[in-house]
Amino acid sequence: MKRQRNIEPPQDSGPWWRHGFMWLVVGGPLLVVVAALVTAVIAVRGADVLVDTSAAASGSPHDADVPALKARNHVVTPRQP
């Protein structure tokens, strides 16, 4: 015997904006695009000023190492009782 199935036509599920999954599919990439634009605006508006190369080169190369050498020597120096 064959069984007959009652197949009903699908009901209208409504407009696309009423489905949460559609907001997930569209909203994720849209959020990434908005975040990229905000990042670009922050980068352009908050750009650092250029350093004058003549002023930066006026110090000796040895002077640039002084903070690192001081920190290294401080770390390896034993504590005094």
C-alpha positions in Angstrom: 0.0 0.0 0.0 1.1 3.5 -0.7 0.7 6.2 1.8 -0.5 9.5 0.6 1.1 12.6 2.1 -0.7 15.8 2.6 1.7 18.3 1.2 0.7 21.8 1.9 2.1 24.8 0.0 4.5 26.8 2.1 3.0 29.8 3.9 4.2 33.3 3.2 6.8 33.9 5.9 6.7 37.7 5.6 9.2 40.3 4.6 12.9 39.7 4.8 13.5 42.2 7.6 11.3 40.2 10.0 13.8 37.3 10.0 16.6 37.4 12.5 19.0 35.2 10.5 18.8 37.7 7.7 19.9 40.5 10.0 22.8 38.3 11.1 23.9 37.7 7.5 23.6 41.4 6.5 24.5 43.0 9.8 27.8 41.2 10.3 29.5 42.5 7.1 27.8 45.9 7.4 29.2 46.3 10.9 32.7 45.5 9.7 32.4 48.1 6.9 31.3 50.7 9.4 34.1 49.9 11.8 36.6 50.2 8.9 35.3 53.6 8.0 35.4 54.8 11.6 39.0 53.5 11.9 40.0 55.4 8.7 38.5 58.6 10.0 40.3 58.3 13.4 43.6 57.6 11.6 43.2 60.6 9.3 42.1 63.1 12.0 44.5 61.9 14.6 47.6 61.7 12.5 50.8 62.5 14.3 52.9 65.4 13.2 56.1 64.6 11.2 59.3 64.7 13.1 61.9 67.1 11.8 64.8 64.9 10.7 67.4 67.5 11.4 66.4 67.8 15.0 66.2 64.0 15.4 69.7 63.5 14.0 71.3 66.2 16.2 71.8 63.8 19.1 74.6 61.3 19.2 73.8 57.6 18.5 75.2 56.8 21.9 72.6 59.0 23.6 69.8 56.8 22.2 71.0 53.7 24.0 71.3 55.4 27.4 67.8 54.5 28.7 68.1 50.9 27.6 71.5 50.5 29.1 70.4 52.1 32.4 67.4 49.7 32.6 69.5 46.7 31.8 72.1 47.6 34.4 69.4 48.2 37.0 67.9 44.7 36.4 71.2 42.8 36.7 72.5 44.7 39.7 72.0 42.6 42.9 70.1 44.1 45.8 72.2 45.5 48.7 71.3 44.1 52.1 
